[in-house]
Structure formats: structure tokens, C-alpha cells
Amino acid sequence: SCGIDITKIAEYSEKRGILKMIDLSLASGQRAASIVENMLTFSRKEYARTEPADISEILEKTLELAASDYDLKKSYDFRKIKVVREYQSDLPLVPCEKNKMQQVFLNIFRNGAQSMSSSCEDARESVFIVKVYVKRKMVCIEIMDNGPGMDEETKKRVFEPFFTTKPVGQGTGLGLSLSYFIVTENHGGFMDAESEPGKGCKIIVRLPLNR
């Protein structure tokens, strides 16, 4: 209606970097929304109904989700990561909130994948070893990567809210802390990390069979 050629507007926007600025603004808004959503999850004291669930099935669905996750694809292809499964046969069902546990596992896989992608040893194949077994009336889930690992100081703070080793703009520091909250507060379980520099990282989740 103003008599301006739309192709010229597009060309102008490209040369002035306007489109890139819009993309950055959208990404920042999405990150802010994600942070607020995670903080609300911390503050809520709701107790959703739990139901018996197959942990190995939740893990498999989470791996499928990770393979199609847009944020992961922007940095690397999750499908190129080798996954070694060591699931105990005849695992009992675990009382849990399926969606929340899927979120826990997705956060762990995301962090491990990002860690392995940043490793200097590009020639080495990225591998997850996922173990599920029963021990002392608890189902134990171990997710181990072959990334660069963590020093003792980083390991001590890995579940702290807002603590991150990623560059500014690439991490909120809420993924693992939110996972820790879900496992310990919502499910009465335990979550721990084992790691050494150069020897990868193992995240251990233990969920009680009786609640």
C-alpha cells in the first residue's frame, strides 16, 4: 500500500542484519520462558498422581525424543551417538510420574551429548552406556558418557541451580538441578554424579520401588 517493493525490503533487512536480530530476540524470549517455567517447577509443591511405569520404556521414548530435539540438532546430531543398553531383564514397574522422569532423562542426555560434542578428541566415537538394574528395593539407572569429564569442584556443584560450565547464552544451569529436584523431592529418590577429568561422567538415579 506504500508502494515499496517487498523484495527490496527483504534485501535491506538481510544486509542490515535485521533478520538475524529478530532470530536472536526470539531465541532469547524462548530461553527466558524456559527459565521461568523451570523456576515455577521448583516453587510448586504439587504432588501429581504417580502410576507404575516401565523405566526402560521411558528411557527408550526419551532417546527417541532426543534424536528429534531441535535444540540438540542445532549443535550436533544426537543420532550419531552410540547408545549401549544394559537393561536387567524382568524389571519391576516403578511408581513415578512418567512425564517428569522423561524430563529428567532428557536433561541428562542433553548435558552428556553437549559435553561429548565439546570434547577435543573429535576422532573418538561418542557413546552413552545406559544401565538399569534393581538393588536394595530400588531401581537404579546409570547414564554414562565418554566426554571430557569433570573435576572435583565442578562435580560438587553440578546440581546447583544456575551453575553451568557452558558459554554465556548456551545454558541456563537449571537442567540437572531441576532433575535433582524431581528425583529427590517428587519421587523420594536419589541422584548422584561420578566423574573424573578425561574419564567421562556417570549420572546415577535411584527410585524406590515402594512409596
C-alpha positions in Angstrom: 0.0 0.0 0.0 3.0 2.3 0.4 4.4 1.4 -3.0 7.5 -0.3 -1.6 8.9 -3.4 -3.3 8.8 -6.3 -0.8 12.0 -7.9 -2.4 13.9 -4.6 -1.7 12.7 -4.7 1.9 13.9 -8.3 2.3 17.3 -7.4 0.7 17.6 -4.4 3.0 16.7 -6.5 6.1 19.3 -9.1 5.2 22.1 -6.5 4.6 21.3 -4.7 7.9 21.2 -7.9 9.9 17.6 -7.3 10.9 16.5 -10.9 10.3 19.4 -12.2 12.5 18.4 -9.7 15.3 14.8 -11.0 15.1 16.0 -14.6 15.4 18.2 -13.7 18.4 15.3 -11.9 20.1 13.0 -14.9 19.6 15.7 -17.3 21.0 16.2 -15.0 24.0 12.5 -14.9 24.6 12.3 -18.7 24.5 15.3 -19.1 26.9 13.6 -16.6 29.3 10.3 -18.6 29.1 12.2 -21.8 29.8 14.0 -20.3 32.8 10.7 -19.0 34.3 9.0 -22.4 33.6 11.8 -24.2 35.4 11.7 -21.8 38.4 8.0 -22.3 38.7 8.5 -26.1 38.8 10.9 -25.5 41.7 8.4 -23.4 43.6 5.4 -25.7 43.2 4.6 -28.2 45.9 2.2 -30.2 43.9 2.0 -33.9 44.2 0.8 -35.4 40.9 -0.6 -38.9 40.8 2.0 -41.5 40.2 1.5 -44.7 38.4 3.5 -47.9 37.8 5.8 -47.4 34.9 8.4 -49.3 32.9 11.7 -47.3 33.3 13.3 -48.9 30.2 10.3 -47.8 28.1 10.6 -44.3 29.4 14.3 -44.3 28.6 13.6 -45.5 25.0 11.0 -42.8 24.4 13.4 -40.2 25.8 16.1 -41.3 23.4 13.7 -41.0 20.5 12.8 -37.5 21.7 16.4 -36.5 22.0 17.1 -37.7 18.4 14.4 -35.3 17.1 15.1 -32.4 19.6 15.6 -29.2 17.6 17.9 -27.5 20.2 20.2 -30.5 20.1 20.2 -30.6 16.3 21.5 -27.0 16.1 24.8 -28.1 17.6 25.1 -31.8 16.7 23.2 -34.8 15.5 22.2 -36.9 18.6 21.5 -39.9 16.2 25.3 -40.2 15.6 25.8 -41.0 19.3 26.1 -44.8 20.0 23.9 -46.0 22.8 24.8 -49.2 24.7 21.9 -50.6 26.6 22.3 -52.9 29.6 18.8 -53.4 31.0 18.2 -56.0 33.6 15.6 -58.5 32.4 12.2 -58.7 34.1 12.5 -55.2 35.7 9.6 -54.4 38.1 7.4 -51.4 37.4 8.3 -48.3 39.3 5.8 -45.8 40.8 6.6 -42.5 39.2 5.4 -39.5 37.1 6.3 -40.6 33.6 6.5 -37.1 32.1 8.7 -35.8 34.8 11.0 -38.7 34.7 11.3 -38.3 30.9 12.3 -34.7 31.5 14.9 -35.9 34.0 16.4 -38.4 31.5 16.2 -35.8 28.6 18.2 -33.3 30.7 20.9 -35.9 31.4 21.2 -37.0 27.8 21.3 -33.3 26.7 24.1 -32.5 29.1 26.1 -35.6 28.2 25.6 -35.0 24.4 26.7 -31.4 24.7 29.7 -32.5 26.8 30.8 -35.1 24.3 30.4 -32.7 21.4 32.7 -30.2 23.0 35.4 -32.8 23.6 38.7 -32.1 21.9 39.1 -35.7 20.8 36.9 -35.4 17.7 38.0 -38.8 16.3 36.6 -40.7 19.3 33.1 -42.0 18.9 30.5 -40.5 21.3 28.9 -43.2 23.4 26.2 -43.5 26.1 26.1 -46.6 28.3 22.7 -46.9 29.9 22.3 -49.4 32.7 19.1 -50.3 34.6 19.0 -52.8 37.5 17.4 -53.4 40.8 19.4 -53.0 44.1 18.2 -52.8 47.6 14.5 -52.3 46.7 15.3 -49.5 44.3 15.6 -49.3 40.6 19.0 -47.8 39.6 19.5 -46.0 36.3 23.1 -45.2 35.3 23.8 -43.0 32.3 27.4 -42.8 31.4 29.1 -40.8 28.6 32.7 -40.8 27.3 33.0 -37.0 27.3 35.8 -34.9 28.9 34.5 -35.5 32.5 34.5 -33.1 35.4 37.0 -32.0 38.1 36.1 -32.4 41.8 34.9 -28.7 42.2 32.6 -28.9 39.2 31.2 -32.3 40.3 30.3 -30.8 43.7 28.3 -28.0 42.1 26.8 -29.9 39.2 23.2 -30.0 40.7 23.3 -26.4 41.9 20.6 -24.1 40.3 22.1 -21.7 37.7 25.5 -23.4 37.8 26.8 -24.1 34.3 30.1 -24.6 32.5 28.7 -23.6 29.1 29.4 -20.3 27.5 27.0 -17.4 28.1 23.8 -17.9 26.2 24.2 -21.6 25.8 22.9 -22.9 29.1 20.6 -21.9 32.0 22.2 -24.1 34.7 18.8 -25.4 35.6 18.6 -28.7 33.7 20.4 -31.0 36.2 19.2 -29.1 39.3 15.6 -29.4 38.1 16.2 -33.1 37.5 17.7 -33.5 41.0 14.6 -31.7 42.5 12.2 -34.0 40.6 14.0 -37.2 41.6 14.6 -36.3 45.3 11.5 -34.2 46.2 8.8 -35.6 43.9 9.9 -39.2 43.9 11.8 -39.7 47.2 14.8 -41.0 45.2 18.5 -40.2 45.0 20.6 -38.7 42.3 24.4 -38.6 42.2 27.3 -37.9 39.7 30.6 -39.7 39.4 33.3 -38.3 37.1 37.0 -37.6 36.7 38.7 -35.4 34.2 39.2 -37.3 30.9 37.1 -40.2 32.1 33.6 -39.2 31.2 30.7 -38.7 33.5 28.2 -41.1 35.1 24.8 -39.8 36.4 23.1 -42.2 38.8 19.3 -42.1 39.5 17.8 -44.3 42.1 14.0 -44.7 42.5 12.3 -46.6 45.3 10.0 -49.5 44.3 7.7 -48.8 47.2 6.4 -45.3 48.1 
